[in-house]
Amino acid sequence: MSDDTGPVRGSPSALPSSGRWALQLAIALTVVYVVLDAIAQLLPPHYSPITQAESDLAVGPFGYVMTVNFVVRGLLTLSFLLGLGATTSIARRSPVGVGLLGVWALGAFVLAAFPTDVGTGPTVHGSIHLVTAVVAFIAGAVGTLLLSLQFEHEPRLAPLRTTALVLSILSVLALLVLFVGDVRPRIGDEVGGLLERVFLGLVLLWMAWVAFGLLHSDPAPVAAPS
């Protein structure tokens, strides 16, 4: 008769408290980000969410709201990465993917420090903002895709793979369409802001989905006595 009640090899065990707290914080900050983004959108000068970039919200009398929100986006991403690293070994399987999400997080802080140009000629801070946004967006889209492709090798992440992969592919496609809009001004002028928000929403939804899935992943089953 066996009294082995240990976890089955290769199956997930209970989440470490540090990883759980980090993932919970990431989800909470994602909610904060959405709320602050909505508040910034409602405040004067009432930029169009369809035609104007989210970054425009950081310029104006209430621009500090969006500036704070960029910082929130960076913090929620770092918190997510900490939780992901504490609960899985995905960083070892896809260090490039983790690194790219780190670039996405760092980019958010740079965007907060260097506001975009709105209604003026090109400035140094505006140029830094634009280049940073392009690099960060590419890093976020490619990073989530690379990580999703490795989920099948992680017991906790395997059940999340299909949805995570779909979201990451959609984010890449949304980014490509956004870039096409930049090349073809008519598209960008008409729906550029909407395209950007769809892309940002997909990346944030990917992180929230993975964080939520990890928090609700089942611990290792207990072997029945024989």
C-alpha positions, -999 to +999 in steps of 0.1 A: +000+000+000+013+034-009+009+065+012+024+088-015+004+121-014+030+142-032+023+161-064+024+142-096+057+148-115+053+175-142+019+188-128+015+222-113+018+227-075+004+255-053+014+290-064+041+306-043+027+336-024+051+361-040+039+350-075+002+351-065+006+386-051+024+398-082-002+384-105-031+399-084-014+433-085-010+430-123-047+424-127-056+452-102-034+477-121-049+466-154-083+477-140-068+509-128-053+515-162-086+511-180-104+534-155-077+561-158-078+558-196-115+564-196-112+593-172-085+609-194-107+604-225-136+622-208-116+652-197-109+683-219-098+689-246-118+658-255-095+641-280-112+617-304-106+580-294-113+571-331-089+594-349-063+604-323-036+583-305-039+575-268-007+595-263-025+627-272-044+623-239-011+632-221-011+666-237-034+693-223-046+707-190-053+672-176-025+654-194-010+643-161-038+616-159-025+598-190+011+604-179+004+586-147-014+559-167+017+552-187+035+546-155+007+523-144+011+503-176+048+499-170+042+488-134+015+463-143+037+447-169+066+444-145+043+429-119+030+404-144+065+394-154+075+389-117+044+368-112+051+348-143+087+342-134+077+331-098+051+306-109+065+291-141+098+284-158+087+302-190+116+327-187+140+298-192+121+286-223+116+320-239+140+346-225+136+367-256+098+368-251+102+379-215+128+404-225+106+419-251+078+424-226+104+441-204+111+465-233+073+471-235+073+480-198+103+502-200+088+519-230+058+529-210+080+548-185+098+566-214+064+575-229+055+591-196+087+611-195+086+624-231+051+636-242+040+634-279+036+663-302+000+676-307-007+705-330+030+715-332+060+708-353+083+680-345+102+683-312+129+663-295+106+649-268+079+642-294+104+623-316+116+603-286+080+594-278+072+583-313+103+561-317+098+546-282+061+538-290+071+520-322+098+499-305+076+492-274+046+482-296+066+458-316+082+443-285+048+438-268+033+421-298+062+398-306+069+392-269+034+379-262+035+357-294+069+341-285+057+334-250+024+319-261+042+295-284+060+280-254+029+276-232+024+240-242+056+230-224+044+245-190+018+225-171+002+257-156+002+275-189-008+247-213-045+251-207-042+288-216-022+283-248-050+285-274-066+317-262-032+333-254-020+324-289-051+338-306-048+370-286-011+374-295-017+367-332-045+393-332-023+418-315+004+413-342-022+417-370-037+448-353-002+463-351+004+456-388-028+473-397-019+502-375+015+505-393-003+504-426-025+533-414+007+553-407+019+546-442-015+555-457-025+587-440-062+584-449-066+552-429-046+567-400-065+600-400-099+582-400-094+553-376-058+555-363-068+560-327-092+531-328-066+508-343-041+517-316-066+511-288-075+477-302-039+468-303-032+480-267-063+463-255-052+430-270-018+431-253-033+441-219-060+414-223-033+388-230-015+396-198-048+397-178-059+364-192-026+347-184-025+362-149-060+352-142-054+317-156-024+312-134-042+324-103-070+298-109-048+270-121-054+237-103-028+225-078-013+191-083-037+163-079-032+140-050-026+103-057-052+080-042-039+054-018-034+020-032 
